[in-house]
Amino acid sequence: MDAEIALLHIYKKCVNLFGWNLKAMDETNFETLIDFLTLNDADPNERVINGKVYKRAQGVPEWL
């Protein structure tokens, strides 16, 4: 299996599993995509949505 076929299999898997848009995946940086797919130390209190990092609130804000 050559590298192009392997990459297409990765793209297809991401589209099927995560519902990602293939056009958006084509426009992403390859290194960033591979880093994302192989990331093992993800913080459960952080989520990345549309490229922005959101952190879960830790307790009640002081102003409340």
C-alpha positions in Angstrom: 0.0 0.0 0.0 1.5 3.3 -1.0 1.3 6.6 1.1 -1.5 8.1 -1.0 -3.8 5.1 -0.5 -3.0 5.1 3.2 -3.8 8.8 3.5 -7.1 8.3 1.6 -8.0 5.5 4.1 -7.3 7.9 7.0 -9.5 10.6 5.4 -12.3 8.2 4.8 -12.2 6.8 8.4 -12.3 10.4 9.8 -15.2 11.3 7.6 -17.2 8.2 8.6 -16.4 8.2 12.3 -16.4 11.9 13.1 -18.7 13.3 10.3 -15.9 15.6 9.1 -16.3 17.5 5.9 -13.9 16.1 3.2 -13.4 19.6 1.7 -12.4 21.0 5.1 -10.0 18.1 5.6 -8.4 18.7 2.3 -7.7 22.3 3.3 -6.1 21.3 6.6 -2.4 21.1 7.3 -1.2 17.5 7.0 1.1 17.7 10.0 -1.7 19.1 12.2 -4.1 16.3 11.1 -1.6 13.6 11.9 -0.8 15.3 15.3 -4.5 15.4 16.1 -5.1 11.8 15.2 -2.2 10.5 17.2 -2.7 12.8 20.3 -2.8 10.6 23.4 -2.6 13.1 26.2 -5.8 15.0 25.6 -7.2 16.8 28.6 -10.8 15.7 29.4 -11.5 19.3 30.5 -10.7 20.8 27.2 -12.4 20.6 23.8 -11.4 22.0 20.5 -14.3 23.2 18.4 -13.7 24.8 15.0 -10.1 25.4 16.0 -10.8 27.2 19.3 -9.9 25.6 22.6 -12.7 25.6 25.3 -11.9 24.8 28.9 -14.5 23.3 31.3 -15.4 25.6 34.2 -13.8 24.6 37.5 -16.2 25.5 40.2 -18.5 28.5 40.6 -17.2 31.9 39.4 -16.5 34.4 42.3 -19.0 37.0 40.9 -21.9 34.6 41.5 
